[in-house]
Amino acid sequence: MLMNIRYLLVVFFLGAVFTVKAQDYDLNDLRQAPKKNSLPVRTPKMSIREVDIQDPNLNLKINYWRNWTSFSINANQASFSDSWNSGGVNSISLGAFFNTKWDYTKEDKNFVSELDLRYGKIKNENQLARKNQDRIWWDNKYSIKFSQKWALFAALTFETQFDAGWQYANINGVDTATRKISNFMAPGYLTPAVGLEYKPDQFSSIRFGPATRMTYILDDNVQSVKEEDTTRFGVEIPGRFKNDVSFQLLAGTDRDLTKWLHLKTTYEFLANFEDLSTSRHRLDAILGVRVSRVISLLFNATLLYDPNQIEELQRSQSIGIGLNYKFPR
């Protein structure tokens, strides 16, 4: 009888041990994040419960990288019948926008790389297709914080365009492209800079300091805006390169104003130390109105004053509705 009791106790003890071992948790089962790129996105049901971790050596790795990417395709179309007497011209436009931003933050060190691509065309009746957007902008910045809102930074920025830009004229009743005034890497800008950065919050920043502005004209067929000009984008004709020591200020904000409203702005000021009269100002603003998960209204506006191009304020604006998708990682 005593042997039977001992045997039962041993069996019970072994069963309890195996039961405890069977309760080891796989940490991956505790993840609550939704699947990437899932549509529609549903809020996961959160649960709180005690978990007994058997292995204290988890060997957890921290990912210091974050990424935000968005892209959109917008279209507009207008048409009028021959009997329409209130004015108007048939037209169609198509534009595409792509932006991706990578951020690495560890302790007081931060690296940000942002790529901004835009291209769009508009076709009016009895006219050649014209660009209404065209930009390649790639900014890379490394900074080290020395206080809560201030940091030292070093940056490298690249800027150019995808396609050729033309001047147009009506010749014998026919819309004609007369002068090629820009192209890919004509101009192209490469701007290394160092200085101070001020970040009042995680959505906005201002950085300023000395910069070297390198201008490239790699298409010899690109002409000046005016026939009497002796320079193209500040580069002496027929030169292909110019280097300017300048002061740069770059300010920007990228934030949600409301649940359905998003604002992204960038302002750049660049002053040549040798000739302050050629200072460059550029302001880009994008206001997005979210209609649904993938449908948005986009308002784009650009103000540019660059005496090396033309001594006038250049303005560009577009409004479009289309597909707009963002996905964080």
ZIKAFEN-V419426 format. One line per field, one symbol per residue. ss: DSSP state (A for helix, B for strand, O for the rest). phi: phi as a letter, one per 30 degrees, with the letter a starting at -180 (. if undefined). burial: b if it has 24 or more other C-alpha atoms within 12 Angstrom, else e. Layout:
ss: ???
phi: ???
burial: ???
//
This chain:
ss: OAAAAAAAAAAAAAAAAAAAAAOOOOAAAAOOOOOOOOOOOOOOOOOOOOOOOOOOOOOOOOOOBBBBBBBBBBBBBBOOOOOOOOOOOOBBBBBBBBBBBBBBBBOOBBBBBBBBBBBBBBBBOOOOOBBBBBBBBBBBBBBBBOOOOBBBBBBBBBBBOOOOBBBBBBBOOBBBBBBBBBBOOBBBBBBBBBBBBBOOOOOBBBBBBBBBBBBBBOOOOOOOOOOOOOBBOOBBOOOOBBBBBBBBBBBBBBBBOOOOBBBBBBBBBBBBOOBBBBBBBBBBBBBBBBOOOOBBBBBBBBBBBBOOOBBBBBBBBBBBBBBBBBBBO
phi: .dddddddddddddddddddddcecddddddcddddidbddcddddbcadbcddcdddhdcccdcbbbbbbbbbbbbbbbddddccjkbdabbbbbbbbbbcbcbbhccbbbbbcbbbaabbbceibddbdcaaabbbcbbcbbdbadbbacbbbbbbbabdbdcbcbbcchicdbdcbdcaadhbcbbbbdbblcbcbdadcbabbaldbcccccbccdddcddcdddcbbhicddcdbabbbdbccbbbabbaddbdcbbbbbbbbbbbdddaddcecbbbcbbcccdcbebcbcbccbbcbbbddcadbdcbbbbbbbldbbbbdb
burial: eeeeeeeeeeeeeeeeeeeeeeeeeeeeeeeeeeeeeeeeeeeeeeeeeeeeeeeeeeeeeeeeeeeebbbbbbbbeeeeeeeeeeeeeeebbbbbbbbbbbbbeeeeebbbbbbbbbbbbbbeeeeeebbbbbbbbbbbbbbbeeeeeebbbbbbbbbbbebbbbbeeeeeeeeeeeebbbbbbbbbbbbbbbbbbbbeeeeebbbbbbbbbbbbbbbeebbbbeeeeebbbbbeeeebbbbbbbbbbbbbbbeeeeeeebbbbbbbbbbbeeeeebbbbbbbbbbbbbeeebebbbbbbbebbbbbbeeeeeeeebbbbbbbbbeee
//
